[in-house]
């Protein structure tokens, strides 16, 4: 059976929305990869960085008002 004549390929994998989804996903991974590698090399968990950032925003809002 030829893969290119199957329903899945013709209507899902070869659809414009699917191709653009793959393109956007790959571009996002390429842009975010250096950040993830830097965080892994530093040994800092991503959740810890996010929690610290949220805490800093809360502190700034409390001190500013």
N, C-alpha and C positions, 0 to 999 in steps of 0.2 A: 504494500500500500504506500502510496506517495504522500508524504507529510503535507506538502504544499497544496494538495487538493482537499484536505480535510476541512470540516466545518470550523473546528477550533482555530486553525491557522487563518482561514479566509475571513472570519467574522470577529475574531477576538484579537489574536496576535498581530494581524496585519491591519487593524483598524487604526485610524489616525489618533484617537484618544489614547490607545495603548502605547503607540510609538512615542508620543509626547510624554506620557507618564514615565516611560523608561528613560527618556532623555533628561527630564527634570530630576528624577531620582539619582541618576548618575552624576549630574552636575552638583546637586546638593551634597552628595557624599564626597565629591572632590573638594568642595569648599569647606566642609566640616572636618575632613580627615586630619588636617594639621592640628586643629584644636583638640580632637580626641587623642591624637598621638602625644601632644604636649602634656595633656592631663595624665595620660598613662605613664609617661616617662617620669613625671614628677611624683607619681604615686598618690595623687590627690583624687579621691572619688568625686565624680561629677555631682552627685547629690549634695556633698558637703559644700562645693562651690556655689551651687544654686541656693542652698539654705543660707549661706553667709551673705549672698547678694540680697536675698529677700529680707534678711534681718537688718542689713544696712539701710535698705529703703525705708523700713518701718521706723528705724531710729531717726533717720533724717526727717521723716514726716512728723514725728513727735517733737523733735527739737525745733523744727521750723515753725510750728504753729503755736 
